[in-house]
Amino acid sequence: MASAIKSNARRKDTREKIELGGLIVKAGLRYETRALLLGALIELGERLQLDERERPRLTAIGAEAFRNGRG
């Protein structure tokens, strides 16, 4: 029973990582270095903490990209 729970959790974690990688591709950043991507995400996290107005602005940009099938 415990191994089934671990297996399901591992599958869920793997699926989430695949989906997150897909976002990198959709954003057109597939060929950027890992260091650049991590730096960009760290800076984004900092900006979101400093200015909550960024969250809805960036969410709108992402939602529009999904509607337009970007990527």
N, C-alpha and C positions, 0 to 999 in steps of 0.2 A: 504494500500500500504506500509506504513512504517513498519507495523508488518511483512509483507512478506519479506521485505529486512532484518529486524532483524533476522527472522527465518532462512533465507538463510545464513546469516553471522554466526549464531550460529552453523548451520550444518557444514559449512566449517571449523570452528574452532574445532569442535568436531572431524571431520574426520582427520584433521591435527594432533591432539593430539593422536588419535588412531595409525596413521602411525608412529609417533615418538616413541610411546611405542613399536611398532613392531620392531623398530631398536634396542631397548634395548634387546629384546628377540633374534633377529638375532645375536647380538654380544655375546650372551651367558651370559648375565648379569642379567637375570630374577630374580635371587634370592639374588642379592646384595642389600644392604640397600639403601634407598633413599639418605641418607647423603653421602654415598660413591659415588653414581652416580652423585649427584650434585657437589661434590668436584672434581670429575674427569672432568666434563664438564666445571667447572670454570677454572681449570688448563689448559684444552685444549684451552679455549678462550684466556687465557693469553699467552700461547705458540704461538698461531696463530698471536697474535699481535707482539710478539717479533721476530718471525722468519717466514717469508712468505714461506720459503722452505718447511715447514711442511704441508702446505695446499695441494700441488700436491702429496706429498708422501702419506699422509693419504687418499686422494681422490683415488689414485691408489689402495690402500689396500681395500678400501670399494667397488670400482668397481669390483675388482677381486672377492670379497666375493659374490656380487650379481650375477656375472656370474657363480660362482660355486654353487649357491643355498644354501649358508651357512644359517643355522638357521632354 
